[in-house]
Amino acid sequence: MSIDEQHFGERVDEKVARQVAEAAREQKWERPSFAKGLYMGDFDWGLIHPHPQPDPQAAARGTAFMARLREAIKDLDTGAIERESRIPDEIIRALREVGAFGMKIPVEYGGLGLDLADYGRALMLVGTLNPSLGALLSAHQSIGVPEPVKMFGTEEQKRAFLPRCASGSISAFLLTENDVGSDPARLGTTATLSADGTSYTLNGAKLWTTNGVVAELLVVMAAVPPHELPDGSKSRGGISAFVVEADSPGIIVENRNAFMGLRGIENGVTRFHDVVVPVENRLGKEGAGLKIALSTLNTGRLSIPAMCAGAGKWSLKIAREWSNARIQWGKPVGEHEAVGKKIAYIAANTFALEAVFELSAALADAGMKDVRIEAALAKLFSSEVSYKIADELLQIRGGRGYETAASQQARGERSVPVEQLLRDLRINRIFEGSTEIMHLLIAREAVDAHLKAAGDLANKDADLPAKAKAAMGASGFYAKWLPTLAIGSGLLPNSYSEIGRLAKYLRFIERASRRLARHTFAGMATWQAGMESHQAFLGRVVDLGAELFAMAACISRVELMRTQDPANAASAELLALAFCEQSEHHCETLFRDLWANSDKTDRKLSKKVLAGDFTWLESGIIDSSEGTGEWIAPWSTETLPDRRRPYGS
C-alpha cells in the first residue's frame, strides 16, 4: 500500500503529536549545563571559565587542514555558483581532494577527525566564498549520513558508509514532507517490514531535501507501522531512520527547488515508490528515528553559528573599508554618528557571534557538559544577529548595497555582494528549526525542572484531585528553590574583580539569571497548564537567556585571549564591553516586555483576522498567486522525470 492510499500521518491529533515529540526528547540531564543553569537562576561561571581548550593533536590537525583548505579554494571561481545556480564540478573536485567531505569523520574510517571547532572554522571559511558551499558540506556532515552513523551506527554500518562519505560521496537528510515540518508525528512516509524480516519497503515523498538532488546516500525518516515479527512477537514500529542508496530502484528526484538565496543549493523533492531497503540499513531500533534526528541536531546546529560568524567578519571588513572610502559632507561616512552606530553594532556583535560559536563548540568537544541548550541558543542567537548585521551593512552601503555584485562590476566598481549576503543569510532563521520553533524547544528544556516539579499542575488533562496532589509535591521543590533566588554574588560589588572592567557584566548576568528565574516561576504560577500557549512570553524568556549566554561567552573569550593572544586582548575587551552594554539594554527591554506588552490584544486581533473579520482591509489589490496551485500540494501520482544529478556524472 502506498502512502497516498494509507494516509498514515493524518490520524494524529494534537495530544498524540505532543506525546511523540516529548518521547523523542532526551529526558535526563546527567552532565551540567551552563545555559540551563541561567534559566534556573544558577549562574555557574566555573562551567565556562577557564575557556575549554582543544586536545593539542586535534588542534594541530585542524591548523594543518585549514591551511590546505584555504590554498585549495582561494582561487576558485565561486561567482559561477550565483551565475549558474549550481556548484561547478571543479569546486566539488577541489573539496573532495582536500578531504572536506570527511572533516568530522574519525581517522580510522578515512576522515580527518577534526573537532567541532575546526570543522566550524572550515565552514566559516568556505561560507564566506559562497554560503551554498557551507550548506553543501554541513548538510552532508552535520545532519547527513556521517553524523547519525557515527553516533548510532553499528560497526558494520560505520565501515560500510563512513569511508564512502569521507571520500566525497555526498549525503542528504530527508525528514520534511509537504505537510510535515516541525511536527513529525504526522509523518506520512512509511517503511513496511517484509514478511521474512530481511528488508523494508519505503513509500512516500520528501520535500526540501538539501543535497538530495546530488546525493549518493540518504538518511530517510519513515514511519514503520505496527507489525508482527517473524518470531511471532509484536513490534510497535514508529518513526525510524534508514540509510538508503540514492540510486535505488523506485527513487525519483521530481524537482530541484529554487530559492530566494543559496542559489547553489541542491535541494529537491524526492519520491519513494516501493523502494527496498535492507534491514541492516536501519539505524538503531524501530521507533528511534526522532531521537536520532534530535541527537544529531544537538551539535549539528553549530554549523549555522560558525557560518553566521563568518558572515559577520566579512560584513565588518566591508563596513570598515567602505565607510572610510565613501565621503559625504566633507568626511568619511563612518565618521557620521548615524553610520558609526551601525559600525559599532556590527563590530561588537561579530565578536559575540564568534565567541558564542567558539564557546559552544569547545564545550561540545570537551564532552564534559550537556550542550543541548547551548547549541540551540547559539543557533537562535546567531541566525537572528547575523541577519541584522547584514541588513545594517546594506544600509551603510546604500544603493550599492541593494545593487547586485554583477551590476557593480559591469559599471566598473568593486563587486561587493551585500544583497546576496542578505538573501543567503535569511534561511538561517528557518533552517534546522525556525526561530519560533527554537523558542519553543529551548523553552521546553529551560522549564524542564518546573514541569517536573509541577507535575499534573502543568497537565491540562489532569483532574482536580491530581492537581491538588501535584500542588503538595511542587510546594516542597519551590520551598527550597525560591529562597536561592533572593541573593547571589551579583549583589556584591567586588565579585569577579579579577576579571577587571568586565566584572560588572558578570555581576549583571548573575543578577539577571535569578531575575529571569523568578519571572519564569511567576509565569508558571500564573498560567500553569496554560503556560505553553503563552508563546510570546516564552520567546522573551528564551531570548533573555540567549543574551546572557552571549555576554558570558564574550567575557570568557576575552579571558582566553589574555593568555593566548595578548596583543589583541585589549581591543577584544572593548568589543566585549560594547556588546555587553548593548545587550544589557536589550535585556531590560525584554524584561519589561514580559508583562507589559500587547500580547492579549494581538491574540484577539489575530483570531479575528483568521476568522475573516478584516477582509475589507485587503480590498484594492490584485493577488497574482490566485489560481496557480494549492497552498499545500497533494503528492502527484504521475511519473515525473528523474532530476537527480550526481556530481561528476
Secondary structure, DSSP 8 states (H G I E B T S, - for coil): --HHHH-GGGG--HHHHHHHHHHHS-----S--HHHHHHTT---GGGTSS-----HHHHHHHHHHHHHHHHHHTTS-THHHHHHTS--HHHHHHHHHTTGGGTTS-GGGTS----HHHHHHHHHHHHHH-HHHHHHHHIIIIISSHHHHHHH--HHHHHHHHHHHHHT--EEEE--BTTBSS-GGG---EEEE-TTSSEEEEEEEEEEEETTTT-SEEEEEEEE--EE-TTS-EE--EEEEEEEETTSTTEEEEEE---SS-TT--EEEEEEEEEEEEGGGEESSTT-HHHHHHHHHHHHTTHHHHHHHHHHHHHHHHHHHHHHH-EETTEEGGGSHHHHHHHHHHHHHHHHHHHHHHHHHHHHHH-SS--HHHHHHHHHHHHHHHHHHHHHHHHHHTHHHHS-HHHHHHTTS----HHHHHHHHHGGGTTTS-HHHHHHHHHHHHTHHHHHHHGGGG-TT--HHHHHHHHHHHHHHHHHHGGGGT--GGGSTTTTGGGGGGHHHHHHHHHHHHHHHHHHHHHHHHHGGGGGG-HHHHHHHHHHHHHHHHHHHHHHHHHHHHHH-HHHHHHHHHHHHHHHHHHHHHHHHHHHHHHSSSHHHHHHHHHHHHTTTTGGGGTT---TTTTS--SS-----S--------TT-
